[in-house]
């Protein structure tokens, strides 16, 4: 059968993972989640109060009922207490609408504690072990923390991806970092856009190329750098070539750096990753060497000089 006669049934929407809500919650701050939860409950309470006022049996007109701000606020607060499970609404006798609203508020009040507990558990087990430097910096190979090996041009650019261990009370060991390039190009078969992935080489502890960089010990709060050779000089952004790959005809180019490590005591694996947009106009890359931290083993890691400028570049003056 020729490709032109194939029939492909297109889904109506992109499939969604069942854990998408969990990952969305894990990505939000505790303050944002509490604000959204309380805001949603307050909006629901206002809606119940409005419906309650509209359906109540009263000789007063709607204008006077809604003009009574104190009474409307009292109903709203009562509905809010019912929605959080600390109170209940008292429907008018014989009013089906009020009975339904009171039941809805009570059911909501019974579910809210379970939902809030679920949010707390998700946040509790959503470990974010590493904090990433906002941009990846690009500088000549001579600016790396390794001596330039023989046969390598010291002016060839290297990409530096920085991060640090965020855990204060949990030991992490056997940290490994790998880098991938993801891009879209036209298929030579039918000219459709195809996603390609290229495993990039990184510099190991000797400054030599390797598939991954590994660290046996991961000190508390310690900064780390993944060096990715470009194999070409770079005077302007965006990156047009990287490790022999010409990106001029590619779209959607992104650099992925993935970290994996193990925790001491728990024996579990933790993983983290960061995507950097290589496309023109992206703010994920900058030319220059990052500001280093001045390591001092005799002082607490959080007091080391350089933390305040972690996201900055070195200037000519230092």
Residue pairs with C-beta under 8 A, 6 or more apart in sequence:
3 190
17 23
22 122
25 33
25 119
25 122
25 123
25 126
26 122
26 123
26 126
28 36
30 123
33 119
33 123
37 115
37 116
37 119
41 80
41 83
41 84
41 112
42 80
44 79
44 83
44 108
45 76
45 77
45 79
45 80
45 82
45 83
46 76
46 79
48 75
48 76
48 79
48 82
48 83
48 89
48 101
48 104
48 105
49 72
49 75
49 76
49 79
51 97
51 101
52 75
52 79
52 89
52 98
52 101
53 62
53 65
53 66
53 72
53 75
54 62
55 95
55 97
55 98
55 101
56 65
56 92
56 95
56 98
57 92
57 95
58 65
65 71
65 72
66 72
78 87
78 89
79 89
79 105
81 87
82 88
82 89
82 102
82 105
82 106
82 108
82 109
83 105
83 108
83 109
83 112
84 109
84 112
85 109
85 110
85 112
85 113
86 109
88 102
88 105
88 106
88 109
89 98
89 101
89 102
89 105
89 106
90 102
91 98
91 99
91 101
91 102
92 98
127 270
128 166
128 272
129 165
129 166
129 167
129 170
129 172
129 259
129 261
129 270
129 272
130 163
130 164
130 165
130 166
130 259
130 272
131 163
131 164
131 166
132 161
132 162
132 163
132 274
133 161
133 162
133 163
133 290
133 310
133 311
134 311
135 276
135 283
135 284
135 285
135 286
135 311
136 159
136 160
136 161
136 162
136 255
136 276
136 284
136 285
136 286
137 159
137 160
137 162
137 285
137 286
137 287
137 288
137 289
137 290
137 313
138 157
138 158
138 159
138 160
138 230
138 234
138 237
138 239
138 285
138 286
138 287
138 288
139 157
139 158
139 160
139 287
139 288
139 289
140 154
140 155
140 156
140 157
140 158
140 233
141 148
141 152
141 153
141 154
141 155
141 156
141 157
141 158
141 229
142 148
142 154
142 155
143 158
143 289
144 158
144 160
144 203
144 207
144 227
145 225
145 227
146 203
146 206
146 207
146 227
147 207
148 154
148 207
149 207
149 208
153 233
155 233
156 229
156 230
156 231
156 232
156 233
157 229
157 230
157 232
157 233
157 234
158 203
158 227
158 228
158 229
158 230
159 227
159 228
159 229
159 230
159 239
159 255
159 285
160 225
160 226
160 227
160 228
160 289
160 290
161 179
161 225
161 226
161 228
161 257
161 274
161 276
162 223
162 224
162 225
162 290
162 310
163 223
163 224
163 259
163 274
164 221
164 222
164 223
164 224
164 310
165 172
165 218
165 219
165 220
165 221
165 222
165 224
166 221
167 220
168 220
168 221
170 263
170 264
170 265
170 266
171 218
171 220
171 263
171 264
171 265
172 218
172 261
172 262
172 263
172 264
172 270
173 216
173 217
173 218
173 261
173 262
173 263
173 264
174 214
174 215
174 216
174 261
174 262
175 214
175 215
175 218
175 224
175 259
175 260
175 261
176 212
176 213
176 214
176 215
176 259
176 260
176 261
177 202
177 212
177 213
177 214
177 224
177 226
177 257
177 258
177 259
178 199
178 202
178 211
178 212
178 257
178 258
179 199
179 200
179 201
179 202
179 226
179 228
179 255
179 256
179 257
179 258
180 197
180 198
180 199
180 200
180 255
180 256
180 258
181 197
181 198
181 200
181 242
181 243
181 245
181 253
181 254
181 255
181 256
181 278
182 195
182 196
182 197
182 198
182 252
182 253
182 254
182 255
182 256
183 195
183 196
183 198
183 245
183 247
183 250
183 251
183 252
183 253
183 254
183 278
184 193
184 194
184 195
184 196
184 250
184 251
184 252
184 253
185 193
185 194
185 196
185 249
185 250
185 251
186 192
186 193
186 194
186 249
187 193
187 194
193 251
195 252
198 243
198 245
199 211
200 228
200 242
200 243
200 255
201 209
201 210
201 211
201 228
201 229
201 243
202 209
202 210
202 211
202 212
202 213
202 226
202 227
202 228
202 229
203 209
203 210
203 213
203 227
203 228
203 229
204 210
204 213
204 214
205 213
205 214
209 229
213 226
213 227
215 224
218 224
218 261
219 301
220 301
221 301
221 302
222 301
223 293
223 310
225 290
226 257
228 242
228 255
229 243
230 239
230 241
230 242
230 243
231 241
231 242
231 243
231 244
232 241
232 242
234 287
235 287
236 287
237 280
237 285
237 286
237 287
238 247
238 253
238 278
238 279
238 280
238 282
238 285
239 247
239 253
239 278
239 285
240 246
240 247
240 248
241 247
247 253
247 278
251 279
252 279
253 277
253 278
253 279
254 275
254 276
254 277
254 278
254 279
255 275
255 276
255 278
256 273
256 274
256 275
256 276
257 273
257 274
257 276
258 271
258 272
258 273
259 271
259 272
259 273
260 269
260 270
260 271
261 269
261 270
261 271
262 268
262 269
262 270
263 269
263 270
276 282
276 284
276 285
277 283
277 284
278 284
278 285
286 313
288 313
288 314
289 313
289 314
290 310
290 312
290 313
290 314
291 306
291 309
291 310
291 312
291 313
291 314
292 306
292 314
293 304
293 305
293 306
293 307
293 310
294 304
294 305
294 306
295 304
296 304
296 305
